[in-house]
Amino acid sequence: MPAVAVIGLAGLALRVLGARGDLWLDEIWSLVQLEPLTSIDQIFWRINHDNNHFLNSIYLYLVGADASPLLQRGLSIALG
């Protein structure tokens, strides 16, 4: 079982290292789509685009556009 934990921690470390840096175009695009919204439920009804992934959009809405890129990628890191 310790080998599985070591592999899991190594994978987490690689994901965190890979998530550093500026946002990519699709990530910025998601934030731009969220900008005019005033509540979370509008994610389901006002954004009609294939770049709108509900769970990720909700997370980005809650974290906010001013958060660090690493925090904005937190959901992807955790679910990766």
Secondary structure, DSSP 4 states (H G I P E B T S, - for coil): -HHHHHHHHHHHHHHHHHT-SSPPHHHHHHHHHHTT--STTHHHHT--STT--HHHHHHHHHH-TTS-HHHHTHHHHHH-
